[in-house]
């Protein structure tokens, strides 16, 4: 986790990269350039078949999101994350 600053980690490992992970990281970084949310590319986050994967770390809690969860309308800002995978 990144201390008190919220962090969005985007998997850019091989499987997620082949599914658009690096493009997703770049887009998120551009969108969040002026926000208090740090965006960074990271290695494998786990369930590659759900990629590209995003992990949102806020304080001491973290949540893992796969493409299927985001495609089904998860609302990250309001904590409405149906089907989200808990980060360990």
Secondary structure, DSSP 8 states (H G I E B T S, - for coil): --TTS-EEEEE-SHHHHHTTHHHHHHHHHHHTTTSS-EEEEES--S-GGG-S-EEEEETTEEEEE-HHHHHTT-BGGGTB-TT-EE--
